[in-house]
C-alpha cells in the first residue's frame, strides 16, 4: 500500500509541474474549497463515519435527464451498500474540468469523478491506476471497443459508463411531405443527396444540418475524414494532417450544404440547427444519444439511423465519446472508489432507459429490461450495432483538446456561413493546429 501512495504522490507532483504554477493560480477561483458543504477534498467530511462506513465524494457534471439518472443510480448503490456510501456532487458543466483540475492539482480532489475519454490525457498523471483495484476479469464486463478507450499508455485509468455516439435523426412528417419513404432514411452520401434535394425542392423546410449546435463541427468532421481514408493528426499528435485534399474536400461538403445545394441557411449561429429541428422545421440532422429525451417531447414523428452519409466514405464511422469514472490519485479510499465505480458502470440500466446513452456494460446491453424499452427500439439498438461493429471514432485526447478543436470549429463555421472557402480555411486551420500542438 505504501508503494501505491508513493506512486500517486509522484504522479501528482509531475502533474502540478506540467500544469505550471501560473496556470494553477489562475484556476484557483473556480474551486469549491474543502468544507463540508463544498463537495471537495478528503477531510473529515468525506471520510469514514463512526459506524465504519467509507463515504466517497463523487463529482459529476450531469444535469437534466442525465443528472436525474445518475442520482437514481447513486441512490440505488447507497441503498444496497452499508460499508460504502457515495455523496454525489454536481458541478456546473461549463466549469467542471477547470474546477476538477484545480482540485486535483491542489490536493483537494474528490474520491471519484466523471471524465470524458477525450479528457483523460489532461488528467492522467494525477489519476490512480485501477489495474490492481478491480475485480478479476473486470474488462470482460464491458463492450471491448468502449473498454479500450479507458486506458492510457497501457495503464487502466478509468472505467467506461457508456458511449454516446452521433446518429442521423430525421423528421418522418417532412419526409412524407417531400414524397420520401418515412421508414427509409438515407444510408449513404448518394441517398442523403436524394433525400435532401427532395426536401429542398418539394417543401418549404430546411433539409439537413451536420452540426445543429454550430459549435461541435470537429466531431463528425474527424469521423467522416477517417471514414474517407484521411488522417486528422499524426500518430504522435504533434501535427495536423487534415490540411490536404481529403480535408479540403470534406470542408467543401459543409460549404455546399449552405451554398450550391441550399439544404440549410448560411448561418452558423449557435444552436440554430437544433432549434429548427426541434420545432419541426428541419428534415435531418446529426446528433447524439442524448437527443432521444429531447425528441420524445416533440409532437412530430421522428426516426434515427446510422450517420454514414458523408462524401467519399470507404469505412463506416461516426463520432463517439464516453463518460468514464476515474479515481484521483492521493485518496486513501481508492479501493472503495474503484468498487463503487465498478458497480455504477455495471448497473447502468437507468443510464440507458432514462438518460438515453448506450451503457458500456455488456450485461446491461443484453438485458430484457433495456431491450424492451422504447429507447432501445428508437435509438439504442442502432447505436449498439455501431459499437459492436467498431464504427465509433473517438476524437484524439491531448493535453489541451482546444488546441485542435477551436481552429477546426472556427474554419467550418466560416465555411458554413459563406465567409470563407474550404480551400483556404481548412489548410489555415491545419497550420494553426500544428502550431498549437508544438507550442
Secondary structure, 3 states (H helix, E strand, C coil): CHHHHHHHHHHHHHHHHHHCHHHHHHHHHHCCCCCCCCCCCCCHHHCECCCCCEEEEEEECCCHHHHHHHHHHHHHHHHHCCCEEEEEEECCHHHHHHHHHHHHHCCCCCCEEEEEHHHHHHHHHHECCCHHHCCCCHHHHECHHHHHHHEECCEECCEECEECCEEEEEEHHHHHHCCCCCCCCCCCHHHHHHHHHHHHHHCCCEEEECCCCCCCHHHHHHHHHHHCCCCCECCCCCCECCCCHHHHHHHHHHHHHHCCCCCCCCCCCCCHHHHHHHCCCEEEEEEECCHHHHHCCCCCCEEEECCCCCCCCCCCCEEECCEEEECECCCCCHHHHHHHHHHHHHCCHHHHHCCCCEECEHHHHCCHHHHCCHHHHHHHHHHHHHHHCCCEEECCCCCCCHHHHHHHHHHHHHHHCCCCCHHHHHHHHHHHHHHHHHC
